[in-house]
């Protein structure tokens, strides 16, 4: 078995992998997965197709890397959380939530796969090493591909036979495919959407094959333990007096700041503005950016101090613990105040995606600082894993609860109940799929201006965005959807089409008149 702390050697000196039948099957499945990813997972709006890509990736690597009768329980947890975050792609159209879900799916899956081979990791350094090991596997791409076609162990011949058999299947497919196309409209539609633009599809297939190369290299390298790991540090630590003095100087500044701004910071908890000299918007925004800047600085300061300080039995001195704890508690106060300000802001002006995600970020930072306080007194607390789990759960909640839908529903219901005097119809429209049902409802609003705005978006922008109007259309039944087939499916998108179809069917003549104006 390879050394856990494998050090990459020059390419010409790296031995080829001794492949078995399972390795060959994995490589072929990785090629199929790469092609599937480029055809359905990436270019169709990161919806159902990408969720299936993540699911197939987890299943493939888990089946390939599992070497024990009972896999590591923590790896199972990482895998489940990866798939849970992938559900975000079919539950919301919010691009920011999807972006963070994409990042988290990547990082969480690395923890899952690494745990299947190396078992559980301890400490922040080893956790960071898992991410670095994935990138170190890229150095073995040439060796991995060369191993597939090496005939020394007889596996290269097996692969050649597989490729030859696939080529022999081409004449049969030429006969079978036309029959399948003629027998089923759904299959015909799917194939037409795949191959309507042959050069583009061919480029995606080639891209998928290239994408499979790092997947194969990562799988081979991880299974054979040819990945770089961060070695235990020999650093003895800095004398605690330096750390205590540094943190104390900063703490004194924070104490003075806290007292000087006491009324300003805590007025949010009482629900009023300080002296009434600024607006809710200025009050909340200022509080947030203060919190964000101070939180990032404090996080870096405390975390670095814990890493650099001299330790005894894995713990820093009591003085370092006390000052670092104060800085963390100070930051929790700042965060709590900022959250209170955001609640005032939302009550006054309504809810937006940015305000909701900002609040979620504040909650995330609170969790990180609470875990950092625990880490000060217990060296077993893993900040990186805590952060990944917290971020994964928050993104999962934001995605499955659907922040866009929450914002649209909150503003619509607040407007109807009279809590908000007006409603921003354009903001509802820019919520995308989730805003469509509420645009339809706003066409019946008692305020004529609001109703006209909603009708305008439904008659113009929505009709052009969701349906193909490249040929004359005389009825709602003639409308052709502008969707991406099964791979582009998402719950909000399907709901939006349903609401639009029903609305246009009932009001199509009226909509045509609007477009002519």
C-alpha positions as CSV (number, residue, x, y, z in Angstrom):
1,X,0.0,0.0,0.0
2,X,1.3,3.4,-0.9
3,X,2.5,5.9,1.8
4,X,-0.3,8.1,3.0
5,X,1.9,11.1,2.6
6,X,2.9,10.3,-1.0
7,X,5.3,12.8,-2.6
8,X,4.8,13.2,-6.3
9,X,7.8,12.1,-8.4
10,X,8.8,13.3,-11.9
11,X,6.3,12.1,-14.5
12,X,8.9,9.8,-16.2
13,X,9.6,8.0,-13.0
14,X,6.0,7.4,-11.8
15,X,4.9,3.8,-12.0
16,X,1.7,2.9,-13.9
17,X,-1.3,1.8,-11.9
18,X,-1.8,-2.0,-11.6
19,X,-5.4,-2.0,-12.9
20,X,-8.0,-4.7,-12.3
21,X,-11.3,-5.3,-13.9
22,X,-13.0,-2.9,-11.4
23,X,-10.7,-0.1,-12.4
24,X,-11.4,-0.5,-16.1
25,X,-15.2,-0.5,-15.4
26,X,-14.7,2.7,-13.2
27,X,-12.8,4.4,-16.0
28,X,-15.5,3.6,-18.6
29,X,-18.2,4.8,-16.2
30,X,-16.2,8.0,-15.6
31,X,-16.1,8.7,-19.4
32,X,-19.9,8.2,-19.6
33,X,-20.3,10.4,-16.5
34,X,-18.2,13.1,-18.1
35,X,-20.2,13.1,-21.3
36,X,-23.5,13.1,-19.3
37,X,-22.2,16.1,-17.3
38,X,-21.5,18.2,-20.4
39,X,-24.7,17.2,-22.2
40,X,-27.2,17.5,-19.4
41,X,-25.5,18.8,-16.2
42,X,-23.8,22.0,-17.2
43,X,-25.5,23.6,-20.2
44,X,-29.2,23.3,-19.2
45,X,-29.4,25.8,-16.4
46,X,-28.0,23.7,-13.6
47,X,-31.3,22.0,-12.8
48,X,-32.4,18.4,-12.7
49,X,-29.5,17.4,-15.0
50,X,-26.9,18.7,-12.5
51,X,-28.6,17.0,-9.6
52,X,-28.4,13.7,-11.5
53,X,-24.7,14.4,-12.3
54,X,-23.9,14.8,-8.6
55,X,-25.9,11.7,-7.7
56,X,-24.1,9.6,-10.4
57,X,-20.8,11.0,-9.2
58,X,-21.3,10.0,-5.6
59,X,-22.6,6.6,-6.5
60,X,-19.8,5.9,-8.9
61,X,-17.0,7.0,-6.5
62,X,-18.6,5.4,-3.5
63,X,-18.9,2.1,-5.2
64,X,-15.4,2.2,-6.5
65,X,-13.6,3.4,-3.4
66,X,-15.4,1.5,-0.7
67,X,-13.1,-1.2,0.5
68,X,-14.7,-2.1,3.7
69,X,-17.8,-4.1,4.4
70,X,-19.1,-1.2,6.4
71,X,-18.0,2.2,5.1
72,X,-17.0,5.0,7.5
73,X,-20.1,6.5,9.1
74,X,-18.8,10.0,8.6
75,X,-18.2,9.4,4.9
76,X,-21.9,8.4,4.7
77,X,-22.9,11.7,6.4
78,X,-20.8,13.7,3.9
79,X,-22.3,11.9,1.0
80,X,-25.8,12.4,2.2
81,X,-25.2,16.1,2.8
82,X,-23.7,16.4,-0.7
83,X,-26.8,14.9,-2.3
84,X,-29.0,17.0,-0.1
85,X,-27.3,20.2,-1.3
86,X,-27.6,19.0,-4.8
87,X,-31.4,19.0,-4.4
88,X,-31.1,22.8,-4.3
89,X,-30.7,22.7,-8.1
90,X,-34.3,21.5,-8.6
91,X,-35.8,23.5,-5.8
92,X,-34.8,27.1,-6.6
93,X,-33.7,29.2,-9.5
94,X,-31.7,31.6,-7.3
95,X,-28.2,31.8,-8.9
96,X,-26.4,32.8,-5.7
97,X,-27.8,29.8,-3.7
98,X,-27.0,27.5,-6.6
99,X,-23.4,28.9,-6.8
100,X,-22.7,28.1,-3.2
101,X,-24.5,24.8,-3.5
102,X,-22.1,23.9,-6.3
103,X,-19.0,24.8,-4.3
104,X,-20.3,22.9,-1.3
105,X,-21.2,19.8,-3.3
106,X,-17.6,19.8,-4.6
107,X,-16.0,20.2,-1.1
108,X,-18.3,17.8,0.7
109,X,-17.9,15.1,-1.9
110,X,-14.1,15.3,-1.5
111,X,-14.5,14.7,2.3
112,X,-16.8,11.8,1.5
113,X,-14.5,10.1,-1.0
114,X,-11.3,10.7,1.0
115,X,-13.0,9.2,4.1
116,X,-13.8,6.0,2.2
117,X,-10.0,5.4,1.7
118,X,-8.2,7.1,4.6
119,X,-10.9,7.0,7.2
120,X,-11.8,10.0,9.4
121,X,-9.5,13.0,9.7
122,X,-8.7,15.0,12.8
123,X,-7.7,18.6,12.9
124,X,-8.0,21.6,10.5
125,X,-4.7,20.8,8.8
126,X,-5.8,17.3,7.8
127,X,-9.1,18.6,6.6
128,X,-7.4,21.2,4.4
129,X,-5.1,18.4,3.2
130,X,-8.2,16.6,1.8
131,X,-8.8,19.5,-0.6
132,X,-5.2,19.7,-1.6
133,X,-4.9,16.0,-2.2
134,X,-7.6,16.2,-4.8
135,X,-5.6,18.8,-6.8
136,X,-2.4,16.8,-6.4
137,X,-4.1,13.9,-8.2
138,X,-4.1,16.0,-11.4
139,X,-0.3,15.3,-11.6
140,X,-1.2,11.6,-12.3
141,X,-3.4,12.2,-15.3
142,X,-0.9,11.0,-17.8
143,X,0.0,8.0,-15.8
144,X,-3.7,7.1,-15.3
145,X,-4.5,7.3,-19.0
146,X,-1.3,5.4,-19.8
147,X,-2.2,2.7,-17.3
148,X,-5.6,2.1,-19.1
149,X,-3.8,1.1,-22.3
150,X,-0.8,-0.6,-20.8
151,X,-0.7,-4.3,-21.8
152,X,1.6,-5.4,-19.1
153,X,-1.1,-6.7,-16.8
154,X,-3.5,-7.7,-19.6
155,X,-6.0,-5.0,-18.9
156,X,-5.1,-2.9,-21.9
157,X,-6.3,-5.8,-24.1
158,X,-9.6,-5.9,-22.2
159,X,-10.1,-2.2,-22.8
160,X,-9.3,-2.6,-26.5
161,X,-12.0,-5.4,-26.7
162,X,-14.5,-3.2,-25.0
163,X,-13.8,-0.3,-27.5
164,X,-14.0,-2.7,-30.4
165,X,-17.3,-4.1,-29.2
166,X,-18.7,-0.6,-28.9
167,X,-17.7,0.1,-32.5
168,X,-19.4,-3.1,-33.7
169,X,-22.6,-1.9,-32.0
170,X,-22.7,1.2,-34.2
171,X,-24.3,-0.6,-37.3
172,X,-27.0,-2.1,-35.0
173,X,-27.7,1.4,-33.5
174,X,-28.1,2.8,-37.0
175,X,-31.0,0.3,-37.5
176,X,-32.5,0.4,-34.0
177,X,-32.5,4.2,-33.4
178,X,-34.8,5.1,-36.2
179,X,-37.3,2.5,-35.0
180,X,-37.1,3.9,-31.4
181,X,-37.6,7.4,-32.7
182,X,-40.7,6.4,-34.6
183,X,-42.2,4.5,-31.7
184,X,-42.1,7.1,-29.0
185,X,-42.6,10.9,-29.1
186,X,-40.8,11.6,-25.8
187,X,-37.7,9.8,-26.9
188,X,-37.9,11.5,-30.3
189,X,-38.1,14.9,-28.6
190,X,-35.1,14.2,-26.4
191,X,-32.9,13.0,-29.2
192,X,-33.9,15.9,-31.3
193,X,-33.0,18.4,-28.6
194,X,-29.6,16.5,-28.1
195,X,-28.6,16.4,-31.8
196,X,-30.5,19.3,-33.3
197,X,-27.1,21.1,-33.5
198,X,-24.6,18.3,-34.2
199,X,-21.4,20.4,-34.0
200,X,-22.4,21.8,-30.6
201,X,-23.3,18.3,-29.4
202,X,-20.1,16.9,-30.7
203,X,-18.1,19.6,-28.9
204,X,-20.0,18.8,-25.6
205,X,-19.1,15.1,-26.1
206,X,-15.5,15.9,-26.6
207,X,-15.6,18.2,-23.6
208,X,-17.1,15.4,-21.5
209,X,-14.3,13.0,-22.5
210,X,-11.7,15.6,-21.5
211,X,-13.6,16.1,-18.2
212,X,-13.5,12.4,-17.5
213,X,-9.6,12.4,-17.5
214,X,-9.3,14.3,-14.1
215,X,-12.1,12.1,-12.7
216,X,-10.3,8.9,-13.7
217,X,-7.0,10.3,-12.3
218,X,-8.6,11.3,-9.0
219,X,-10.2,7.9,-8.6
220,X,-7.1,5.9,-9.4
221,X,-4.8,8.2,-7.3
222,X,-7.1,8.1,-4.3
223,X,-7.7,4.4,-4.4
224,X,-3.9,3.7,-4.6
225,X,-3.2,6.5,-2.1
226,X,-1.0,8.4,-4.6
227,X,-2.1,11.8,-3.3
228,X,-0.2,14.4,-1.4
229,X,-1.2,15.0,2.2
230,X,-0.2,17.8,4.6
231,X,2.3,16.4,7.0
232,X,2.1,17.1,10.7
233,X,3.7,20.4,11.6
234,X,7.0,20.5,13.6
235,X,6.3,24.2,14.6
236,X,6.7,24.6,18.4
237,X,4.6,27.7,18.7
238,X,5.1,31.3,19.6
239,X,5.5,32.5,23.2
240,X,2.1,33.3,24.6
241,X,3.1,36.7,25.8
242,X,3.3,38.0,22.3
243,X,-0.2,36.6,21.4
244,X,-1.7,38.0,24.6
245,X,-0.3,41.4,24.1
246,X,-1.4,41.6,20.5
247,X,-4.9,40.4,21.3
248,X,-5.2,42.7,24.4
249,X,-4.3,45.8,22.4
250,X,-7.1,45.0,19.9
251,X,-9.5,44.1,22.8
252,X,-9.0,47.5,24.4
253,X,-9.9,49.2,21.1
254,X,-13.0,47.0,20.9
255,X,-14.1,47.9,24.5
256,X,-13.8,51.6,23.8
257,X,-15.6,51.2,20.5
258,X,-18.4,49.2,22.2
259,X,-18.9,51.9,24.9
260,X,-18.8,54.8,22.5
261,X,-21.4,53.2,20.2
262,X,-23.5,51.6,22.9
263,X,-26.7,53.5,22.2
264,X,-26.2,53.1,18.4
265,X,-25.7,49.4,18.4
266,X,-28.4,48.4,20.9
267,X,-31.2,50.7,19.7
268,X,-32.0,48.0,17.1
269,X,-33.1,45.6,19.9
270,X,-35.7,48.2,21.0
271,X,-37.1,48.7,17.5
272,X,-36.3,52.4,17.0
273,X,-33.7,54.5,15.1
274,X,-31.0,56.3,17.1
275,X,-32.1,59.9,17.4
276,X,-34.2,59.5,14.2
277,X,-31.4,61.0,12.1
278,X,-30.9,58.2,9.6
279,X,-33.2,56.0,7.6
280,X,-33.9,52.3,8.2
281,X,-31.9,51.5,5.0
282,X,-28.8,53.4,6.1
283,X,-29.1,52.0,9.6
284,X,-29.3,48.4,8.5
285,X,-26.7,48.6,5.7
286,X,-24.2,50.4,7.9
287,X,-24.6,47.7,10.6
288,X,-24.1,44.9,8.2
289,X,-20.9,46.1,6.6
290,X,-19.5,46.9,10.0
291,X,-20.3,43.4,11.1
292,X,-18.9,41.8,7.9
293,X,-15.6,43.6,8.0
294,X,-15.1,43.1,11.8
295,X,-16.1,39.5,11.6
296,X,-13.7,38.6,8.9
297,X,-10.8,40.4,10.7
298,X,-11.6,38.8,14.0
299,X,-12.0,35.4,12.5
300,X,-8.6,35.6,11.0
301,X,-7.0,37.1,14.1
302,X,-8.4,34.5,16.5
303,X,-7.8,31.5,14.3
304,X,-4.2,32.5,13.5
305,X,-3.6,33.1,17.2
306,X,-4.7,29.6,18.1
307,X,-2.5,28.2,15.4
308,X,0.6,30.2,16.3
309,X,0.4,30.2,20.1
310,X,2.5,27.7,22.0
311,X,0.5,24.8,23.3
312,X,0.7,22.5,26.3
313,X,-1.2,19.2,26.0
314,X,-2.9,20.6,22.9
315,X,-4.2,23.7,24.6
316,X,-3.1,27.3,24.6
317,X,-2.4,29.3,27.8
318,X,-5.3,30.6,29.9
319,X,-4.4,34.2,29.0
320,X,-4.7,33.5,25.3
321,X,-8.0,31.7,25.9
322,X,-9.5,34.6,27.8
323,X,-8.6,37.4,25.4
324,X,-9.5,35.3,22.3
325,X,-12.9,34.4,23.9
326,X,-13.6,38.1,24.5
327,X,-13.0,39.0,20.9
328,X,-15.3,36.2,19.8
329,X,-18.0,37.3,22.2
330,X,-17.6,40.9,21.0
331,X,-18.2,39.7,17.5
332,X,-21.3,37.8,18.4
333,X,-22.7,41.0,19.9
334,X,-22.0,42.9,16.7
335,X,-23.7,40.1,14.7
336,X,-26.7,40.0,16.9
337,X,-27.1,43.8,16.6
338,X,-26.8,43.6,12.8
339,X,-29.5,40.9,12.7
340,X,-31.8,43.1,14.7
341,X,-31.2,46.0,12.4
342,X,-32.0,43.8,9.4
343,X,-35.3,42.8,11.0
344,X,-36.2,46.5,11.3
345,X,-35.2,47.0,7.6
346,X,-37.4,44.1,6.4
347,X,-40.4,45.3,8.5
348,X,-40.1,48.7,7.0
349,X,-39.3,48.0,3.3
350,X,-40.2,44.4,2.7
351,X,-38.1,41.3,2.1
352,X,-35.6,40.8,-0.8
353,X,-33.3,37.9,-1.6
354,X,-30.3,40.0,-0.7
355,X,-31.7,40.9,2.7
356,X,-32.7,37.3,3.4
357,X,-29.3,35.8,2.3
358,X,-27.5,38.5,4.3
359,X,-29.3,37.4,7.4
360,X,-28.4,33.8,6.6
361,X,-24.8,34.8,6.3
362,X,-25.0,36.5,9.7
363,X,-26.3,33.2,11.2
364,X,-23.5,31.3,9.5
365,X,-20.9,33.7,11.1
366,X,-22.5,33.3,14.5
367,X,-22.1,29.5,14.2
368,X,-18.5,29.9,13.2
369,X,-17.7,32.1,16.2
370,X,-19.5,29.9,18.6
371,X,-17.5,26.9,17.3
372,X,-14.3,29.0,17.5
373,X,-15.0,29.7,21.2
374,X,-15.4,25.9,21.8
375,X,-12.2,25.4,19.8
376,X,-10.3,27.7,22.2
377,X,-11.0,25.2,25.1
378,X,-11.2,22.0,23.1
379,X,-8.7,21.3,20.4
380,X,-10.8,18.5,19.0
381,X,-13.3,21.0,17.5
382,X,-12.7,21.1,13.7
383,X,-13.6,24.6,12.5
384,X,-13.4,23.7,8.8
385,X,-15.7,20.8,9.1
386,X,-18.1,22.8,11.3
387,X,-18.1,25.5,8.7
388,X,-18.8,23.1,5.9
389,X,-21.6,21.4,7.7
390,X,-23.1,24.7,8.8
391,X,-22.8,26.2,5.3
392,X,-24.3,23.0,3.8
393,X,-27.3,23.0,6.1
394,X,-27.9,26.8,5.5
395,X,-27.7,26.5,1.7
396,X,-29.9,23.4,1.9
397,X,-32.6,25.4,3.8
398,X,-32.3,28.4,1.6
399,X,-32.6,26.2,-1.5
400,X,-35.4,23.9,-0.5
401,X,-37.4,26.5,1.3
402,X,-36.6,28.7,-1.8
403,X,-35.6,32.2,-0.9
404,X,-37.1,33.7,-4.1
405,X,-40.5,32.2,-3.3
406,X,-40.3,33.3,0.3
407,X,-39.5,36.8,-0.7
408,X,-42.3,36.9,-3.3
409,X,-44.9,35.4,-0.9
410,X,-43.9,37.7,2.0
411,X,-44.1,40.9,0.0
412,X,-47.4,39.9,-1.7
413,X,-49.0,38.9,1.6
414,X,-47.7,42.0,3.4
415,X,-49.0,44.2,0.6
416,X,-52.4,42.5,0.6
417,X,-52.7,42.8,4.4
418,X,-51.7,46.4,4.4
419,X,-48.4,46.0,6.2
420,X,-46.6,47.4,3.1
421,X,-48.2,50.4,1.5
422,X,-46.8,49.5,-2.0
423,X,-45.2,46.6,-3.7
424,X,-42.3,46.6,-6.2
425,X,-43.7,44.6,-9.2
426,X,-40.5,44.8,-11.1
427,X,-38.7,43.2,-8.1
428,X,-41.3,40.4,-8.1
429,X,-40.6,39.9,-11.9
430,X,-36.8,39.7,-11.3
431,X,-37.3,36.9,-8.9
432,X,-37.6,34.7,-12.0
433,X,-39.7,31.5,-11.9
434,X,-40.7,32.0,-8.3
435,X,-42.2,35.4,-9.0
436,X,-44.5,34.3,-11.9
437,X,-47.4,33.0,-9.7
438,X,-47.4,36.3,-7.8
439,X,-47.3,38.4,-11.0
440,X,-50.5,36.5,-12.0
441,X,-52.1,37.3,-8.7
442,X,-51.1,41.0,-8.9
443,X,-53.1,41.4,-12.1
444,X,-56.2,41.5,-9.9
445,X,-54.7,44.0,-7.4
446,X,-57.1,46.8,-6.4
447,X,-54.3,49.4,-7.3
448,X,-54.7,49.9,-11.1
449,X,-51.0,50.9,-11.4
450,X,-49.8,47.7,-9.8
451,X,-52.2,45.6,-11.9
452,X,-51.0,47.3,-15.1
453,X,-47.4,46.7,-14.2
454,X,-48.0,43.0,-13.6
455,X,-50.0,42.7,-16.8
456,X,-47.2,44.4,-18.7
457,X,-44.5,41.9,-17.6
458,X,-46.8,39.0,-18.3
459,X,-47.8,40.3,-21.7
460,X,-44.3,41.2,-22.9
461,X,-41.2,40.0,-21.0
462,X,-42.6,36.7,-19.6
463,X,-44.3,35.7,-22.9
464,X,-41.1,36.3,-24.8
465,X,-38.9,34.6,-22.2
466,X,-40.9,31.4,-21.6
467,X,-42.5,30.7,-25.0
468,X,-41.2,30.6,-28.6
469,X,-43.0,33.3,-30.7
470,X,-40.9,32.9,-33.8
471,X,-44.1,32.0,-35.8
472,X,-47.6,33.5,-35.7
473,X,-49.6,32.4,-32.7
474,X,-53.4,32.8,-32.6
475,X,-54.2,30.9,-29.3
476,X,-52.6,29.9,-26.1
477,X,-52.6,26.3,-27.2
478,X,-50.2,27.2,-30.1
479,X,-47.5,28.4,-27.7
480,X,-44.3,26.4,-27.7
481,X,-42.3,26.3,-24.5
482,X,-38.8,27.5,-24.3
483,X,-37.5,24.9,-21.9
484,X,-34.5,22.5,-21.8
485,X,-36.3,19.2,-21.6
486,X,-35.9,16.8,-18.6
487,X,-32.4,18.0,-17.7
488,X,-33.5,21.6,-17.3
489,X,-36.5,20.7,-15.1
490,X,-36.9,22.4,-11.8
491,X,-39.9,22.7,-9.5
492,X,-40.1,26.5,-9.7
493,X,-39.8,26.4,-13.5
494,X,-42.6,23.8,-13.9
495,X,-44.8,25.8,-11.6
496,X,-44.1,29.0,-13.6
497,X,-45.1,27.3,-16.8
498,X,-48.3,26.0,-15.3
499,X,-49.3,29.4,-14.0
500,X,-48.4,31.1,-17.3
501,X,-50.2,28.5,-19.4
502,X,-53.4,28.9,-17.3
503,X,-53.2,32.6,-17.3
504,X,-52.6,32.9,-21.1
505,X,-55.4,30.4,-21.8
506,X,-57.9,32.6,-20.0
507,X,-56.6,36.0,-21.1
508,X,-54.8,35.4,-24.5
509,X,-56.9,37.9,-26.5
510,X,-56.3,40.5,-23.8
511,X,-52.6,39.8,-23.9
512,X,-52.4,40.2,-27.6
513,X,-54.0,43.6,-27.3
514,X,-51.4,44.6,-24.8
515,X,-48.6,43.6,-27.1
516,X,-50.1,45.6,-29.9
517,X,-50.2,48.8,-27.8
